[in-house]
Amino acid sequence: MAALATRFFPKASVETIADFEAFLSVSLFCFGGLLMSVSIIVADKYMPGEWF
């Protein structure tokens, strides 16, 4: 992942790339949780029953 980041940002420092990688991993984790929540809300409209 660091090699890909250095291709996009060739003049960035090591600390900046490390911060970018940390931000990217947190944002992907949050995106996964949001996607799961939205899919449950959408599935609740089409599947009868109590989920929670």
Steps between C-alpha positions, in 0.01 A plus 500: 500500500786737573644448152167596347476809718851609402405471134206735550690735732869484404603805706317398818693415814494164673288640784243635256471168323465318834224742601329449166512121539353523851223728374431265210470193721264677742288634216470154340395354835234770542382449143454128569292573809290756316443260212391227739261735682342624180462147364321394820267799478422422135455128570263581786258655252475177299534232772219474752570451869674665789878518471584677821 
